[in-house]
Every structure is written in structure tokens, then in C-alpha cells.
């Protein structure tokens, strides 16, 4: 059995953010059309080490994509010089069930998580958006930034906030060096989330917070919000006001959003929000089956809990490109 092994360098060599946004959109269309078999992720809590180990698996027939991503969330890893969200993607040949590829799952997660928010931003945010607020500077932050800048090249100012001010300042400096000239932007760190959200046309939260990271009353009319951090019922980086006062609410997958995200589950449990308040899924929006933004004053909200369909479809496309270019190494087991 021959297995192609792709590290981060290999993956970046064959796959761009534009490719990732296309793959994310295609994956969610397949999901919304009912052409995939994607169980909810299995989530094991590792209390002794303050961690979670998750197993995201599934099959997407139109993409001939089968696999499982093993991803862990260990907030204390950064103090050890390790990624907080380490992961490995195992891709299988759907015709034989044999493993055909191993991919760096940490980069895969960053790429596809940024890409799905990018796809949502392209559909739901105003085309003339100029100010982007990014709350959270962890492993997902760079992908979130690149994706929004890719679909909204008119962005001029990026405001970054983290509860760790030094980390926010360092991130802003790094991103200015990496994307400043390429996208013609200015990246700054702010002293508070209120300062970051003020006048923001697009807001993305990418944290593991169990409490709201900004006050929804400060969001200006016409803003679009991406919430990508909450994946358990006790995690709620978005406040109740934002969820209940948004003009349009969407999700990457409805099942994942209402079963896994505390952003939605907590107001649902209080009886102030329900699935009926949601317009539908991103895949449906891409197909034109549900309404998009209808004017420049609407506040749109997109909840993303992530789905294995994003991982397997994205991984399969990376693998196909790597196979065609003979990128990476091949091991024989």
C-alpha cells in the first residue's frame, strides 16, 4: 500500500486560498444537496490535560472523497511551543478502503476554516467593505485574514484584538509584513474588542472563548459577522444580542450549528432563538435557494462549526494536485 505524505510546504506548493474557497463552497453544496454522509464529529474530552480530541470523518460521493481528520484542541500547547490545534488528515481510496494519503491536518484546518468564512464573506458582506475586525490571534487567525482579503480586495484597514495584547501586537506586525503590500492594507492591534468592532464592515471571531468577545450593540448597520470558534455547547464567543438582532442568520451546516455551537444553543435554551430564525446553509445560499443580503443596512451573521465534508473534499483536491505534480513523498507500507 503506497501512501503519499504531504507536509505544510508540499500543500502550500500546490494549493492556494482561491482553490480552498472554491473547494469549501463545492463541499457545502454537496452537503446541502444530501450527497454526502457526514456524521457529527466525535469529541473526547481529555480533562487531565485540558484538551479535546476530535474525530471528523465522512464520505462525499461527488468528490469521491473519503477520510478522517484527527484534530485536537489543547489551549496550553502554545506555552510549549506547539500548535494549540494539532491535526492529521487520513485520506482513503473510496474504491478499496485503503489509506492513500496523510496530510498535515493543522494547515488543512487553517485553510478550510478560513476558506469557508471567505466563501460566506463573499456572499453576505457588502462589496464595498473597507474595515475588517479580527478577534482572536491563534492558529486560525492568519487563514481567516487571508480568506477575507482574497474575497474583499477593497479592505483597507484590519483591526486585530486579542486578550493578550502582546500577542495581538506581534500578530499585527507579522500580518502587515506578510499581507500589507500584497493586499494594500494596514494592520493594527487594538486595545479592546470595542475599538476593533467600531466601524467594522466585516467582523470575524476565531477564539475558544466561553463568553462573548464583543458587545453586539456596537456592531454598525450593514456589517457582516463570521463566528468560527465555537464548536461545543459551552463555548459562546458571540453574545445573545448579536444572534437575536441579526437580520439574516446562516450556518455552514444547520445540524452542526444547532447541535454543537454554544453561540446558538445557549440562546435557544433560553427560548429567545430557534432554528426557525435561521435562513439556511451556505451551500443553499451558493445555489441561490435562499435570500442573500438585500440592502446595505442589514446585519448578516454566519455561524461555522466546521464539518468533515470541508476536510475530505479539500484534502482530496490537494492530494490530486500533489499526485499530478509528484509533490511530497511516498511511503510503502
C-alpha distance (Angstrom), angle and dihedral (degrees) to the residues before:
residue distance angle dihedral
X1 . . .
X2 3.80 . .
X3 3.81 117.6 .
X4 3.78 124.0 -169.1
X5 3.81 111.3 -142.2
X6 3.81 117.5 -155.1
X7 3.78 123.7 -170.6
X8 3.80 125.8 -167.8
X9 3.79 93.5 -87.2
X10 3.80 91.6 52.3
X11 3.79 92.8 48.5
X12 3.80 93.9 48.8
X13 3.80 90.1 49.6
X14 3.81 93.1 62.0
X15 3.82 105.5 25.9
X16 3.81 131.9 59.4
X17 3.80 132.8 -168.1
X18 3.82 88.3 -107.5
X19 3.83 87.9 56.4
X20 3.80 90.1 48.2
X21 3.81 94.7 50.9
X22 3.81 89.8 50.9
X23 3.82 91.1 48.5
X24 3.82 92.2 48.6
X25 3.78 92.3 51.4
X26 3.78 93.0 46.9
X27 3.80 91.6 47.9
X28 3.80 93.4 52.6
X29 3.81 91.9 47.0
X30 3.81 88.5 54.8
X31 3.79 89.0 49.2
X32 3.81 94.6 49.1
X33 3.80 90.1 48.0
X34 3.80 90.1 57.3
X35 3.79 93.2 -117.7
X36 3.80 96.0 126.1
X37 3.79 137.6 70.2
X38 3.80 105.3 -140.6
X39 3.82 117.8 159.7
X40 3.78 118.4 -163.2
X41 3.78 111.5 -88.8
X42 3.78 119.2 -90.8
X43 3.80 109.0 -121.8
X44 3.79 122.5 -163.6
X45 3.79 118.3 -169.9
X46 3.82 113.7 -142.4
X47 3.79 100.2 -163.0
X48 3.79 95.7 174.5
X49 3.80 90.4 64.4
X50 3.82 99.9 27.7
X51 3.77 90.9 -114.8
X52 3.77 145.0 124.2
X53 3.80 126.3 -143.1
X54 3.79 115.0 -157.8
X55 3.80 131.9 -169.6
X56 3.81 115.9 -157.6
X57 3.78 114.5 -174.7
X58 3.75 140.7 158.2
X59 3.78 151.5 121.4
X60 3.80 130.2 -103.5
X61 3.80 109.0 -166.6
X62 3.85 98.4 -165.9
X63 3.80 89.9 55.6
X64 3.81 94.1 37.6
X65 3.81 85.1 -130.1
X66 3.80 123.3 153.6
X67 3.78 127.5 165.8
X68 3.79 153.3 103.6
X69 3.78 130.9 -113.3
X70 3.76 117.3 -151.9
X71 3.79 107.0 -155.6
X72 3.78 130.4 170.2
X73 3.79 131.7 -165.0
X74 3.80 112.4 -149.7
X75 3.83 109.9 163.3
X76 3.80 91.7 -169.1
X77 3.80 94.5 59.6
X78 3.80 94.5 88.9
X79 3.80 89.7 66.6
X80 3.81 87.1 57.9
X81 3.79 93.6 49.7
X82 3.80 91.1 -106.6
X83 3.82 131.1 119.5
X84 3.79 114.3 -91.4
X85 3.80 89.7 -138.2
X86 3.84 109.0 41.2
X87 3.78 115.7 178.0
X88 3.78 145.7 167.5
X89 3.80 126.5 -156.4
X90 3.80 118.7 -146.1
X91 3.81 112.7 -163.0
X92 3.81 120.9 -165.4
X93 3.77 134.0 -160.7
X94 3.79 101.3 -113.0
X95 3.82 91.8 -151.1
X96 3.80 95.2 56.8
X97 3.80 106.4 16.4
X98 3.79 90.5 -126.7
X99 3.79 121.6 136.5
X100 3.80 108.6 -104.9
X101 3.80 102.8 172.5
X102 3.79 145.6 17.5
X103 3.80 116.4 -156.4
X104 3.77 133.1 -174.9
X105 3.78 99.3 -96.5
X106 3.79 95.0 -165.9
X107 3.80 92.2 64.4
X108 3.81 90.8 38.8
X109 3.81 89.7 55.9
X110 3.78 92.2 48.5
X111 3.80 92.7 47.7
X112 3.80 98.3 46.5
X113 3.82 95.1 39.5
X114 3.78 90.2 52.7
X115 3.79 91.0 42.5
X116 3.80 96.1 54.2
X117 3.80 90.8 50.3
X118 3.80 87.9 46.7
X119 3.79 91.0 53.3
X120 3.81 90.1 49.4
X121 3.80 92.1 46.9
X122 3.79 91.1 52.0
X123 3.81 90.9 54.3
X124 3.80 103.0 36.6
X125 3.81 108.9 29.4
X126 3.79 125.7 81.0
X127 3.80 113.1 -92.9
X128 3.81 91.1 -132.7
X129 3.82 93.4 56.4
X130 3.80 111.7 145.2
X131 3.82 107.6 167.8
X132 3.81 123.7 60.4
X133 3.81 123.9 -171.0
X134 3.80 116.8 -159.8
X135 3.79 116.8 -169.9
X136 3.77 113.0 -167.1
X137 3.80 127.6 38.0
X138 3.79 101.5 -156.4
X139 3.77 130.4 114.7
X140 3.81 94.8 -57.8
X141 3.80 96.5 49.4
X142 3.80 100.8 84.8
X143 3.81 92.8 50.5
X144 3.79 90.4 48.9
X145 3.79 91.0 51.8
X146 3.80 95.5 46.7
X147 3.80 92.7 47.8
X148 3.81 94.8 51.5
X149 3.80 91.9 45.9
X150 3.81 89.8 49.0
X151 3.82 94.3 56.0
X152 3.82 97.3 33.2
X153 3.83 106.1 41.9
X154 3.81 89.6 167.9
X155 3.81 91.3 74.9
X156 3.80 109.5 120.7
X157 3.82 104.4 170.9
X158 3.80 129.9 39.7
X159 3.81 117.2 -167.8
X160 3.78 115.7 -163.4
X161 3.78 126.5 -163.7
X162 3.79 132.6 -176.8
X163 3.78 130.4 163.1
X164 3.80 84.2 -122.3
X165 3.80 101.6 69.0
X166 3.79 95.0 -167.5
X167 3.78 90.9 52.6
X168 3.80 91.3 49.5
X169 3.81 91.5 50.3
X170 3.80 92.3 49.2
X171 3.80 91.8 47.2
X172 3.80 92.3 49.4
X173 3.79 90.3 50.8
X174 3.80 92.6 49.4
X175 3.79 93.6 47.1
X176 3.79 91.9 47.5
X177 3.79 88.8 55.7
X178 3.80 93.1 44.8
X179 3.82 102.4 41.0
X180 3.79 107.2 11.6
X181 3.78 98.4 92.9
X182 3.81 95.4 30.7
X183 3.81 94.3 56.7
X184 3.79 100.2 21.4
X185 3.80 94.3 -119.7
X186 3.78 139.9 140.1
X187 3.82 116.2 -135.9
X188 3.81 119.2 -159.9
X189 3.80 136.0 171.2
X190 3.80 117.6 -127.8
X191 3.78 129.6 -148.2
X192 3.80 94.3 -131.7
X193 3.78 141.0 17.8
X194 3.81 88.2 -117.5
X195 3.79 89.6 60.6
X196 3.80 90.4 48.1
X197 3.81 94.8 49.7
X198 3.80 95.0 44.8
X199 3.84 109.7 110.4
X200 3.83 91.3 -8.2
X201 3.80 115.4 153.2
X202 3.80 92.5 -167.1
X203 3.81 126.0 28.1
X204 3.80 125.0 -170.7
X205 3.78 124.6 -174.6
X206 3.79 117.5 -163.1
X207 3.80 106.4 169.1
X208 3.79 139.8 117.3
X209 3.80 91.4 -130.3
X210 3.79 122.0 146.2
X211 3.80 91.3 -157.5
X212 3.79 131.9 54.3
X213 3.79 113.9 -78.7
X214 3.81 96.3 -157.9
X215 3.80 139.8 19.5
X216 3.79 110.5 -104.0
X217 3.79 91.0 -151.1
X218 3.80 88.3 71.1
X219 3.81 94.5 59.4
X220 3.77 110.8 110.6
X221 3.82 123.3 -129.6
X222 3.78 111.7 -88.8
X223 3.79 96.2 28.7
X224 3.79 124.2 137.3
X225 3.81 120.7 -144.2
X226 3.81 128.3 -158.1
X227 3.82 115.6 -165.7
X228 3.80 109.6 -169.5
X229 3.81 106.1 152.3
X230 3.81 107.4 72.9
X231 3.80 115.8 86.9
X232 3.82 102.2 148.5
X233 3.82 131.3 56.7
X234 3.81 92.7 -111.5
X235 3.81 94.4 52.9
X236 3.81 113.4 88.0
X237 3.80 116.6 161.2
X238 3.84 90.7 161.5
X239 3.79 121.5 70.7
X240 3.79 124.7 -126.0
X241 3.81 92.3 -112.7
X242 3.79 92.5 60.8
X243 3.80 93.7 49.2
X244 3.81 95.4 45.9
X245 3.82 97.2 41.6
X246 3.80 101.1 44.1
X247 3.80 111.6 113.3
X248 3.79 93.4 -139.8
X249 3.81 128.2 20.7
X250 3.80 123.1 -165.1
X251 3.82 136.4 171.4
X252 3.76 137.3 -159.4
X253 3.82 87.7 -126.2
X254 3.80 122.2 1.9
X255 3.78 93.1 -147.8
X256 3.78 92.7 54.1
X257 3.80 93.8 44.2
X258 3.78 97.3 52.0
X259 3.81 96.0 37.0
X260 3.79 100.6 42.4
X261 3.81 114.9 20.6
X262 3.78 119.7 86.9
X263 3.80 87.6 -161.5
X264 3.81 87.1 74.8
X265 3.80 103.8 18.5
X266 3.79 94.6 60.2
X267 3.83 96.4 54.3
X268 3.82 88.5 41.1
X269 3.79 90.1 55.7
X270 3.79 89.1 52.1
X271 3.79 90.9 52.2
X272 3.81 95.6 -119.4
X273 3.81 96.0 108.4
X274 3.79 136.4 30.8
X275 3.78 141.2 177.5
X276 3.81 87.1 -97.6
X277 3.81 87.7 69.2
X278 3.81 90.3 63.3
X279 3.79 121.3 88.2
X280 3.78 95.4 -152.3
X281 3.78 145.3 -99.0
X282 3.78 132.4 -29.2
X283 3.81 90.2 -117.7
X284 3.80 89.6 57.9
X285 3.80 90.5 48.2
X286 3.81 91.5 51.4
X287 3.81 89.2 52.5
X288 3.80 91.5 49.5
X289 3.79 93.7 -116.3
X290 3.83 95.8 126.7
X291 3.82 132.4 36.8
X292 3.80 121.4 -87.1
X293 3.80 126.7 -158.3
X294 3.79 108.5 -40.4
X295 3.81 101.2 -170.2
X296 3.79 142.1 8.0
X297 3.80 95.1 -103.1
X298 3.81 98.4 57.9
X299 3.80 118.7 107.6
X300 3.80 110.2 -139.3
X301 3.79 123.6 -161.9
X302 3.80 127.4 -162.7
X303 3.80 121.6 -168.3
X304 3.79 116.3 -161.2
X305 3.77 121.5 -175.3
X306 3.77 93.6 164.8
X307 3.77 127.2 -118.4
X308 3.76 136.4 -140.2
X309 3.80 88.8 -121.6
X310 3.81 87.9 71.0
X311 3.79 91.3 51.4
X312 3.78 98.8 46.7
X313 3.81 96.7 43.8
X314 3.80 93.3 45.0
X315 3.80 92.3 44.9
X316 3.80 91.8 49.1
X317 3.80 91.8 53.3
X318 3.79 91.9 48.3
X319 3.79 90.0 48.7
X320 3.82 92.7 49.7
X321 3.80 91.6 51.4
X322 3.79 91.3 46.7
X323 3.80 91.0 49.4
X324 3.79 91.4 50.8
X325 3.79 92.0 49.8
X326 3.82 96.0 36.0
X327 3.80 89.7 -123.6
X328 3.80 121.5 165.2
X329 3.77 126.8 16.2
X330 3.79 131.6 -66.1
X331 3.77 122.7 -138.4
X332 3.80 125.1 -165.9
X333 3.79 116.8 -140.6
